[in-house]
């Protein structure tokens, strides 16, 4: 049926829900299976069937509508690297389509692992600067001196060990886009130096007094609330206004659970290519657990889980035996099913 109609969801009805039978059906593209009830295994529970059919129908409709919008966006605006079935994410991509051609600074807010770097890349790829460099720097964990050297470079003799000139990231990004990840972690003294570059379009290398002109579009990202940091005196208000031309708020994975099946398929394909494997999918129990898992690490955690299960497993389909993980302490025990509970 899938060969003649790839968009049709197939549901297996079985009186003997052996693992091998279900694996074979899922490997061949079935959406899910329903087991007949009763000791004689002859009776089909209509509620179970209705529930599975409803889920399959809902997924078919959602995928068709979102696919049409995404195909239009991908064809015209190059968003093919961003995997999402979520209407909220599609709206974000539509905003990117409108603002990318401008030089407005863009601030991307979202939890760690939500794909803020991918959105920054999409903005650059849809901008007038796409033929020039996209240069990224993660500001987290860098001291003031190291961050200054990374951003602005240095001249020979600027400090012990500086035996030659070195361009900073801003110079490499000249004419293109500079992506400052985790900008909220930037030390206050460096914030003042960054502000001067944004105001004047000029930087000064460490150890020099000579200004260097740069033409750079700024995209920044943070996993914190910068307004709270401004109120606490940990982030400059004037710099915040400079960075906050347009704000994109990326939803967490638990707020876009409808994306999980699509992301699972995407990461399985990626992992198959990376590891020369031939994983065909996951069993329904695992997918249902993934749909209710809290995902404190968001999309990155899901990707790592798929890759780990593939490496540790010896089957062509991912099942409960390939998920040797413990839930994060951030997961509310009362409302979310932990993946190990399946085994």
C-alpha positions in Angstrom: 0.0 0.0 0.0 2.8 2.4 0.8 4.4 1.8 -2.6 1.2 2.9 -4.4 0.4 5.7 -1.9 3.4 6.8 0.1 1.3 9.3 2.1 -1.0 6.5 3.5 -0.5 5.4 7.0 -0.6 1.6 7.5 -1.9 0.0 10.8 -1.3 -3.6 11.5 -4.1 -5.6 13.3 -2.7 -8.8 14.9 -3.8 -11.5 17.2 -0.2 -12.4 18.0 1.8 -9.3 18.9 5.1 -10.9 18.8 8.1 -8.6 18.7 9.3 -10.1 15.4 6.0 -9.6 13.7 5.7 -6.0 14.8 9.3 -5.2 14.0 8.8 -6.6 10.4 5.6 -4.5 10.0 7.3 -1.3 11.3 10.4 -2.0 9.1 8.1 -2.1 6.1 6.6 1.3 7.0 3.6 0.5 9.2 2.5 3.4 11.4 1.5 1.3 14.5 -0.2 -2.0 15.4 -3.3 -3.0 17.3 -3.5 -6.3 19.2 -6.8 -8.2 19.4 -8.1 -8.5 22.9 -9.5 -11.5 24.8 -8.1 -14.9 25.8 -8.9 -16.3 22.4 -7.2 -13.4 20.7 -10.2 -13.0 18.4 -11.8 -9.9 19.7 -10.7 -6.4 18.5 -11.1 -3.5 21.0 -12.7 -0.7 18.9 -11.4 1.9 21.3 -7.8 0.9 20.7 -8.4 0.9 17.0 -10.1 4.3 17.0 -7.3 5.8 19.0 -4.6 4.5 16.6 -6.6 5.6 13.5 -7.1 9.0 15.0 -3.4 9.5 15.6 -2.6 8.3 12.1 -5.2 10.6 10.6 -4.0 13.6 12.6 -0.4 13.0 11.6 -1.4 12.7 7.9 -3.3 16.0 7.9 -0.6 17.8 9.9 2.2 16.5 7.7 0.3 17.5 4.5 -0.4 21.0 5.6 3.0 21.7 7.1 4.7 20.0 4.1 3.1 22.4 1.7 4.2 25.4 3.6 7.7 24.0 4.2 8.1 23.1 0.6 7.3 26.7 -0.4 9.8 28.0 2.3 12.5 25.5 1.3 12.2 26.2 -2.4 12.4 29.9 -2.1 14.4 30.6 1.1 16.7 27.6 1.7 15.4 26.4 5.1 15.8 22.7 4.2 18.3 22.1 7.1 15.7 23.0 9.7 13.4 20.0 10.5 10.0 20.9 12.0 6.4 20.0 11.8 5.4 22.7 14.2 3.3 25.7 13.2 5.2 27.8 15.7 8.5 27.0 14.0 7.0 27.7 10.6 5.9 31.1 11.8 9.5 31.8 13.0 10.8 30.8 9.5 8.3 33.2 8.0 9.6 36.0 10.2 13.1 35.1 9.1 12.1 35.3 5.5 10.9 38.9 6.1 13.8 40.2 8.2 16.8 38.3 6.7 17.4 40.6 3.7 17.7 43.6 6.1 20.7 44.6 8.2 18.6 44.5 11.5 20.4 42.9 14.4 18.5 39.8 15.5 18.4 38.3 19.0 17.5 34.6 19.2 16.2 33.4 22.6 15.7 29.8 23.6 16.8 26.9 25.9 20.1 25.1 25.2 19.8 22.5 22.4 16.8 24.1 20.6 18.8 24.9 17.4 19.4 28.6 17.7 22.6 28.2 15.7 20.7 26.7 12.8 18.3 29.6 12.8 21.3 32.0 12.8 22.7 30.2 9.8 19.3 30.3 8.0 19.2 34.1 8.5 22.6 34.5 7.0 21.8 32.2 4.1 18.7 34.3 3.3 20.4 37.7 3.6 22.2 39.9 1.1 25.4 38.9 2.9 25.1 35.2 2.1 28.1 35.2 -0.3 30.3 36.4 2.5 31.4 34.7 5.7 29.2 33.5 8.6 31.5 33.6 11.6 30.4 32.2 15.0 31.8 32.5 18.5 30.4 31.1 21.7 30.9 33.7 24.5 30.3 31.3 27.4 33.2 30.4 29.6 35.7 32.8 27.9 37.6 35.3 30.0 37.6 39.0 29.1 41.1 38.9 27.7 40.5 35.8 25.6 37.2 37.0 24.3 38.7 40.3 23.3 41.5 38.6 21.5 39.0 36.2 19.7 36.7 39.1 18.6 39.2 41.8 17.8 42.6 40.1 17.2 46.0 41.5 18.3 49.2 43.0 16.9 52.6 41.7 17.4 53.9 42.2 20.9 50.5 42.9 22.3 51.2 40.4 25.1 53.7 37.7 26.0 53.6 35.1 23.2 52.0 37.4 20.6 54.8 37.0 18.1 52.7 38.1 15.1 49.5 39.8 13.9 46.2 38.0 14.3 42.9 38.9 12.8 39.9 38.6 15.1 36.5 37.1 14.3 35.0 40.5 13.4 37.6 41.1 10.7 37.0 37.7 9.2 33.3 38.4 9.2 33.7 41.8 7.4 30.9 42.0 4.8 29.2 39.1 6.3 27.5 38.0 9.5 28.9 37.7 13.1 27.0 35.2 15.3 27.5 35.7 19.0 26.2 32.7 20.8 25.4 32.9 24.5 26.0 36.6 24.4 24.4 36.9 27.9 27.6 35.4 29.4 29.8 38.1 28.0 31.8 40.0 30.8 30.6 43.5 31.4 33.9 45.2 30.3 33.7 43.3 27.0 30.1 44.4 26.6 31.3 48.0 26.5 33.9 47.3 23.9 31.4 45.4 21.7 29.0 48.3 22.0 31.6 50.7 20.6 32.1 48.4 17.6 28.4 48.3 17.0 28.0 52.1 17.3 31.0 53.1 15.2 31.7 50.2 12.9 35.3 50.2 14.1 37.4 47.9 16.2 40.9 48.2 17.7 43.1 45.1 17.9 44.6 44.3 21.3 47.9 46.2 21.6 47.0 48.7 19.0 45.5 52.2 18.7 44.7 52.0 15.1 41.0 51.7 14.3 39.9 49.1 11.7 36.6 49.6 9.9 34.3 46.6 9.7 30.8 46.1 8.1 29.2 43.2 10.0 25.6 42.2 10.6 25.1 40.9 14.2 23.0 37.9 15.2 23.2 37.0 18.9 21.7 34.2 20.9 21.1 33.5 24.5 19.5 30.8 26.7 18.8 33.4 29.5 16.4 36.3 29.9 18.5 39.3 29.0 15.9 41.7 30.4 16.4 40.1 33.9 20.2 40.4 33.5 19.8 44.1 32.6 17.7 44.7 35.7 20.3 42.8 37.8 23.1 45.0 36.4 24.8 42.0 34.6 24.1 43.2 31.1 24.2 46.6 29.6 20.9 48.1 28.7 22.3 50.1 25.8 23.9 46.9 24.3 20.7 45.0 24.8 18.8 47.7 22.7 21.6 47.4 20.0 21.2 43.6 19.8 17.5 43.5 20.1 16.4 44.7 16.6 14.2 41.7 16.2 13.7 38.9 18.8 13.0 35.3 17.8 11.8 33.0 20.7 12.6 29.4 19.9 10.2 26.9 21.6 11.5 24.0 23.6 11.1 20.5 22.2 8.4 19.8 24.9 6.4 22.7 23.4 6.6 21.2 19.9 6.1 17.5 20.5 4.6 17.1 17.1 8.1 17.5 15.7 9.5 14.5 17.5 8.5 11.8 14.9 9.9 13.9 12.1 13.1 14.6 14.1 13.5 10.9 14.9 13.4 10.0 11.2 15.8 12.8 10.4 18.4 11.8 13.0 18.1 8.1 12.1 18.9 9.1 8.4 21.8 11.2 9.6 23.2 8.5 11.9 22.8 5.9 9.2 25.0 8.0 6.9 27.6 8.8 9.6 27.9 5.2 10.9 27.1 3.2 7.7 24.2 1.6 9.5 20.8 0.5 8.3 18.4 1.4 11.2 14.9 1.5 9.8 12.9 3.0 12.7 11.8 2.6 16.3 9.2 0.5 18.0 5.9 2.3 18.9 6.5 1.9 22.7 9.8 3.9 22.3 8.2 6.6 20.2 5.3 7.0 22.7 7.8 7.4 25.5 9.7 10.0 23.5 6.5 11.9 22.9 6.0 12.2 26.7 9.6 12.7 27.8 10.5 16.1 29.2 13.7 16.6 27.0 15.6 19.1 29.2 18.3 19.0 26.5 15.8 19.6 23.7 16.6 18.6 20.1 20.3 18.1 20.8 19.4 15.5 23.5 17.1 13.7 21.1 19.8 13.6 18.5 22.3 12.2 20.9 19.9 9.6 22.2 19.2 8.3 18.6 22.9 8.1 17.9 23.7 6.4 21.2 20.9 3.8 20.7 22.2 3.1 17.2 25.8 2.5 18.4 24.8 0.3 21.3 22.2 -1.7 19.6 22.5 -4.7 17.3 19.1 -4.6 15.7 17.8 -2.8 12.6 15.1 -1.2 14.7 15.5 0.8 17.9 13.7 -0.8 20.9 13.7 -0.4 24.7 16.9 -2.4 25.1 18.9 0.3 23.3 18.0 3.2 25.7 20.3 2.9 28.7 19.7 6.4 29.9 18.5 7.8 33.2 16.0 10.7 33.3 17.4 14.1 34.1 16.7 15.4 37.6 15.0 18.4 35.9 12.2 16.0 34.7 9.0 16.4 36.8 8.4 12.8 38.0 4.6 13.3 38.3 3.9 14.3 34.7 6.5 12.8 32.4 7.3 9.2 31.6 11.0 8.4 31.8 12.4 6.4 28.9 13.9 3.6 31.1 10.5 2.8 32.5 9.7 1.0 29.3 12.3 -1.7 29.9 
